[in-house]
Amino acid sequence: MGCYLEVIRMRRVLTAAAAAALSISLAGPPTFAASPGTSATAAATSAQAEHKLKRPAVLVAQGPDDICDYTNRRPSLSRGSSGAAVQQAQCYLNQAIGAGLDEDGDFGPVTQSATEDFQRCARIVVDGRIGAQTWSFLSFWANAPDAPFC
């Protein structure tokens, strides 16, 4: 049991570190005041041009090495939902906790139960629905190199 708790603690630390790294990377490079003799407008234009050069042309919703590739959409899902986003969630549940779900795109009672199991394991709100928080944890855990966890 002690080893299991240590794994849970380590996952929390890694999740917090990943969240911190993401917020730092999204903040972008620091901005500096205009140097003496330079107008504020010229400095702002220069900073905007530099930012455009560093920014990717197309934003990617999921990584290129995502374990599941049904869709990159992350809508709220609950019992009765269907489609590619449900298949994506079922694939993630299979990878994250070894749920053994058929990836059929039907959010029925078995998918709801697996979602609740995952939420309990991840120690997040257990409601049987897949919203923003559950998507975030699912995609992170499913793509982790040592999945499944629970």
N, C-alpha and C positions, 0 to 999 in steps of 0.2 A: 504494500500500500504506500510506503514511503517513497518508493521509486516513481509510482504513478503521480503522487503529489508533486514531486520534483519536476516531472515532465510537464505537468499543468503550469507550474510556476515559470518554467523556462519558456513555454509557449506564450505566456502573458508578457514576459519581458521582451521576447522577440517581436510580438505584435506591437507593443508600445514603441520599440525601437523603429520598426518599419513605419509606423504612423508618424513618428517624429521626423524620420528621414524624408517621408513624402511631403510633409508640410514645409520642410526646409527647401526641398527641391522645387516646390510649387511657388515659393516666395520669389525665386529668381535672383539675379545678381544684385548686389547693393547699388543704390543710386548715390551719386555724389553731386554736390553743389557745383554750379558753374565756376570755372576758374576766373580770376580777375581779368577783366578786359573782354570777356565773352558774354554775349547777351543770353538771358535765360531762355529765349525762344530757340536760339541756335543749339544750346545745350540739350534742350528737350527734344528737338528734331534729331540730333545725333543719337541720343539715348533710344528713341523710337526706332531708328534705322538699325541700330545694333541689336535691339530686341528682336526685330523681324528676321534678321539673319540667323539668330540662334534658335528661333522657334521652328518646330517642324511644320511642314505645309499642311499635313493632315493629322488630326488628333486620333490616337488609337485608343479604343475603349477597353480592349483586352490585350494582353501581351502576346507576342508572336509564338511563344511556346506554351500557350494555355493548353491544359490537359484535355479540355472539352471544347468542341468547336461547333456547336449547334447554332449559336447566335452570340452577338455581343450586346444585346439588349438586356436590361435588368429591370423589368417591370415588377410591380408588387404582385405576388402570386398567392393564391389560397385555394382551398378545396373547390373544385369545379373549373379551375383554370386549365387551359390546354395550349399546346403549340410548342414551338422551338424553345422558348424561354423555359418551359417546364422540363423539356428534355435536357437543357443545359443544367438546370438545378438538380435533376435526377442523376446526371452524370457526376456533378460535383459531390452530391451526397454519397454516391458509390465510391468515389475516390477518397473523400474526407473521412468517412466512418465505416466504409465497407458495407453499405446498406443493402446491397444486392437487389436494387430496384430494376425493373424493366424500364428502359429509357424510351417509353412509349408516348410521352408528351401529355399524359393524363394525370392531373393532380387529384388523385383519389385518396381514400383513407390510408393506404399503405404509404404513399408519399408524404401525407400529413404526419403520420406516426414517425417516419424516418426524420422528417424536419424537426419534430419535437425532440427526438433523441439527440439530433445534432445540436440543437439549441441548449439542451441540458448539458451536454458534453462541453460545449464552448462557453457555458456559463453566461449566456445572454438571455434576453427575454424569451420565455417559452410560450409561444402563442400558436404554433403550427402554421404560421404564414411566413412567406419569404419576402421581406421588405429590404430596405437599404442596409440595415445592420447585418441581417442574415446573409445577404448577397456578399457583403464585404468579407465576412468570416468564411463563408463557403468557398469563395474563389481563392482566398489566401490559403486555407487549409488543404483544399483539393490539389493545389499546385505546389505544395510543400514537398520537398524530396522524401520525407519520411512518413507520408500518409499511407494508410489510414491511421487515425489516432485513437478512436474509441472502439 
